[in-house]
Amino acid sequence: MPDPTDQPPVVPRDRLLIGGYAAAGLVVIGSLGPWSSVLGISVAGTEGDGVITIALALLSAAGIYLTTSSDGEPPIKAHWVTVALASLCLLIAVVDVVDVAATEEVSPGWGLWLLLLSSIALVLVSVRLLQRLRSARDR
């Protein structure tokens, strides 16, 4: 039986997949939540770019599934699309946080903050999975 201490610590691919799906799910939840509030009145993300970020999150989750579930050669080029979709979601989140925060008497809602943080996580997980796929291809 091999000694487990001989191998470097590696995060199992399953944890990365769960992280990717969780981040995509949190993007959807953040997109449905309030993005701004004025005098106690909230505006949901779906009244703006939230619909786009939901679509990007679902496409990113589908991309993660498709690129990690295929047999044989890992589809590196296809996973670049997943990274691009997650990055676009992050860009939308940053632009909207800056836009809402720059407006007087309007404060960003919890949905927009959740979108921002989960988009960062989605990009990081997508990039990490891409690194894993590239190292698997180079073996």
C-alpha positions in Angstrom: 0.0 0.0 0.0 1.5 3.4 -1.0 2.4 5.8 1.8 0.0 8.8 1.6 2.8 11.1 3.0 4.8 10.5 -0.2 2.4 12.4 -2.3 2.1 16.2 -2.3 -1.2 17.6 -0.9 -3.6 18.1 -3.8 -7.1 19.4 -3.7 -9.3 16.7 -5.2 -11.0 17.6 -8.5 -14.3 16.9 -6.8 -13.8 19.8 -4.3 -13.0 22.1 -7.2 -16.2 21.0 -9.0 -18.3 21.5 -5.9 -16.7 24.9 -5.5 -17.4 25.9 -9.1 -21.0 24.8 -8.9 -21.4 26.5 -5.5 -19.9 29.7 -6.9 -22.2 29.6 -9.9 -25.2 29.0 -7.7 -24.3 31.9 -5.5 -24.0 34.1 -8.6 -27.6 33.2 -9.4 -28.7 33.9 -5.8 -26.9 37.3 -5.8 -28.4 38.1 -9.2 -31.9 37.5 -7.9 -31.2 39.5 -4.7 -31.4 43.3 -4.2 -28.6 45.2 -5.9 -29.4 48.6 -4.6 -31.6 50.3 -2.0 -32.8 53.8 -1.6 -34.8 54.9 1.5 -35.6 51.2 2.3 -36.8 50.4 -1.2 -34.7 47.7 -2.9 -34.2 47.1 -6.6 -33.6 43.5 -7.6 -30.7 42.5 -9.9 -33.1 41.1 -12.4 -34.3 44.6 -13.2 -30.9 45.2 -14.7 -27.8 43.1 -15.5 -28.9 40.3 -13.2 -30.5 38.4 -16.0 -27.2 38.5 -17.9 -25.2 37.3 -14.9 -27.6 34.5 -14.3 -27.1 33.3 -17.9 -23.3 33.6 -17.5 -23.3 31.6 -14.3 -25.4 28.8 -15.8 -23.2 28.7 -18.9 -20.1 28.7 -16.7 -21.5 25.8 -14.6 -22.3 23.9 -17.9 -18.8 24.6 -19.2 -17.3 23.3 -16.0 -19.4 20.1 -16.3 -18.7 19.6 -20.0 -14.9 20.1 -19.7 -14.4 17.9 -16.7 -16.8 15.1 -17.5 -15.4 14.3 -21.0 -13.3 11.2 -21.4 -10.0 11.3 -23.1 -8.2 14.5 -24.0 -9.3 17.4 -21.7 -10.9 20.1 -23.9 -8.6 23.0 -22.9 -9.9 25.4 -25.6 -13.5 24.8 -24.5 -12.6 25.6 -20.9 -11.1 28.9 -21.9 -14.7 29.8 -22.8 -15.8 29.0 -19.2 -13.0 31.3 -17.8 -14.1 34.0 -20.2 -17.8 33.7 -19.1 -16.9 33.8 -15.4 -14.6 36.8 -16.1 -17.4 38.6 -17.9 -19.7 38.0 -14.9 -17.0 39.5 -12.6 -16.7 42.5 -14.9 -20.4 43.1 -14.8 -20.4 42.8 -11.0 -17.5 45.3 -10.6 -19.0 47.8 -13.0 -22.4 47.7 -11.2 -20.9 47.9 -7.7 -18.9 51.0 -8.8 -22.0 52.5 -10.5 -24.3 52.0 -7.6 -21.7 53.1 -5.0 -21.0 56.3 -6.9 -24.7 57.3 -6.8 -25.6 59.5 -3.8 -28.2 58.2 -1.3 -28.1 54.7 -3.0 -26.3 51.8 -1.3 -25.4 48.5 -2.9 -27.6 45.7 -1.7 -26.5 42.3 -0.4 -27.3 40.7 -3.8 -24.7 42.8 -5.6 -22.0 42.1 -2.9 -22.8 38.4 -3.1 -22.6 38.6 -6.9 -19.2 40.3 -6.7 -17.7 37.8 -4.2 -19.1 34.7 -5.9 -18.0 35.9 -9.3 -14.4 36.2 -8.0 -14.7 32.6 -6.6 -16.1 31.4 -10.0 -13.2 33.0 -11.9 -10.6 31.5 -9.4 -12.1 28.0 -9.6 -12.4 28.2 -13.4 -8.7 29.2 -13.7 -7.7 26.5 -11.2 -9.6 23.8 -13.2 -7.9 25.1 -16.4 -4.5 24.6 -14.7 -5.5 21.1 -13.7 -6.7 20.3 -17.3 -3.5 21.6 -18.8 -1.3 19.6 -16.4 -3.4 16.5 -17.1 -2.8 17.0 -20.8 0.9 17.5 -20.4 1.3 14.1 -18.6 
